[in-house]
Amino acid sequence: MKYDCIRPGQVWLDTEGKRIQAHGGSVMYLDGYYYWYGENKEFTDPERTVWHWGVRCYRSSDLYNWEDLGLIIPPEPDDPSSSIHPSSMMDRPHIIYNKKTGKFVCWLKIMEKDGSQSETVLTADNLTGPYTKVREKLYPLNMSAGDFDLAVAPDGKAYYYFERVHSETICADLTGDYTDVTGYYSTHFPRCHPPYVREATAHFVRGGKHYLVTSGTTGYMPNPSEIAVGDSWHGPYTVLGDPHPGDPSRTSFHSQISSVFKVPGKRDLYIACADRWMPNAMDVPYESYEKAFDILFGESSTEEERAWAGRMMGSIPKEKTKEADYVWLPIRFDKGSVPVIEWLDEWRIEDYD
């Protein structure tokens, strides 16, 4: 099948007719091609011990039709202690290029068995690998570090935006080789507990303004996104609200944004790239699990309330992330600077300047 448009929320197949497996990832533009990489969930099953099967990458000349380039970071099934063993809870691959070292640097979030979250860092001479691990069990700033984004400034300095787990958002400067943090950081959006803590930060720059798109913390279930704007990499940031004002379900169109991609050659086309992790649970009202998360993570709930919350969470279908779909939508800027994401059944890159 050959595509001539983007259809958000519909099954998206590669040029071989297989489901695209690039979840929680990003798009890069290199040498005339677009590269889309992310978590490979093709063998993931809630009833099994396979969380991922490496990082997969696709290539396209038009953003519609994607050729499977295979695994750029394969799992290590023969090493149970490896952070990229299939049972390891690896999420959110992000890759940036270091002009000074000539290396592509990939960070992976790892949810450890003790409940903490660490980072694994790898480098390669080419985007498509092979990658070599240079750090495992890295706790940046001695913090448990959750969902994140990486960004590089025009001067080559790089920044790391992450959720300090169940607490606040951190912007940290990276070292010159992009494989660690320097120790300088700023804090943003302190919240009491899930579902209000912000995660899955996606950073982009437009017109000299820095934007951070985040989601709430409700596991794979979707929630209202939030967008904030600032004048510098470290802010301070002002919250503008939910960029999906036309979504009555308050679930970001049943998706979670993983990154924002500025399309080169287009004057003002920014794509919010999101995953619809739970297409099998779109009829579950957001208010139900929002309340359940509030009760389970709050400190003043009663035993009866916690029992109800447990039953509520137990009634939600198990995720089937290997069947997750993608919701890619253009960002419109209302009044010149306020990002708005509207639903489109289908849309074309060619329709934008």
C-alpha positions, 0 to 999 in steps of 0.5 A: 500500500502506498500512502499520499497523506497522514491518517491519525489514529489509523493503522500505519504500515511500512512499505512491506505491509507490516505495522510500523514499530517506532513507539515513543520515538522521534523523527530526524532529517538527514541527507534528504531522508526522514528517519523515524525511530522508536521502541520496537514492540512487535513481540510485546505481550502483557502476559509475557516477559518481553517488554521490547525488542530493541529500537527500530528505524524507518526511512522515508522521502515523503513522511508518508511511506516508510522503509524498515531499516531494521533494528538499530539497537538490538536487544540483548536476550542472552544477558539478563543483567543488560539494560536492553534485555527484552524483559528490561522496561526500556522506553523513550529512545532519543538520539542527537548528533554531536558535531564536535565528536562526530557521534550520534548519542542515544539515551534510553529510559530504563524502569528498574526492578526497584521502582527507580528509573535510570538511563542507558547511553549509547553512541554510534558513528551513524544514525543507524548504528551499530551503537555501543553502550557507554553508560548504564544505570546512570541516575542524572543528578542522582535523581530517578529520571523518567520520560525525557527529551534531548535538544541541541542548541545552534551553538552545539550545547545540548539539554536534557528535559526529564521528569524527576519521577513523580515530582517535577520537570528538570532541564539539565545541561549535558556535557560536551560529549552529550553522554552525561549531565554537567550538574547545572539544572533548573526545575519546573512544574512541581506537582504533588503526585500523579496524575498531575506530575508532568512527563513525556516532555517534548521540546521545540523552538519557534520564533525564539520561544521555547515550548515544552509539551508534557502529559500527565502521569497515568501510565499508558492511559491518555490524559490532557496534554499541557504546553508551556512557553519560555524565552530560554532553554531553562525558562522560566516557563509559563503554562498555556494550558491544554493544546487540544482545546477541541477534544471533549474527552480530555485525552489528547485525542487518546494519545501521548505526544512523544516529540515535535518535529519541525519539517525542514523546507516548510516555513511553519510546519511542526508535527506533534508525533504521538502514540495511541498506546491504548486503542482498546480502551478509548471508551474509558472516561478520563475522569474515572482513572484520573480520580483513581490515580489521585486516590492511589498516589494521594496521602489522604484517601480512605481505605474504601476509596483505595479499594474503589480505585483498585477495582477501577484500575483493574477494570481497564483492559490490559495494554497491547502496545504492539498494536498501538497506533500513531496520532501525528497532527500539525500544530497551529499557532493561534494569535501568532504564538499559542500552539493548538492541535486540532483533529484531522481525519487526514492531512497532507504535508503539501498543504502547508507552506 
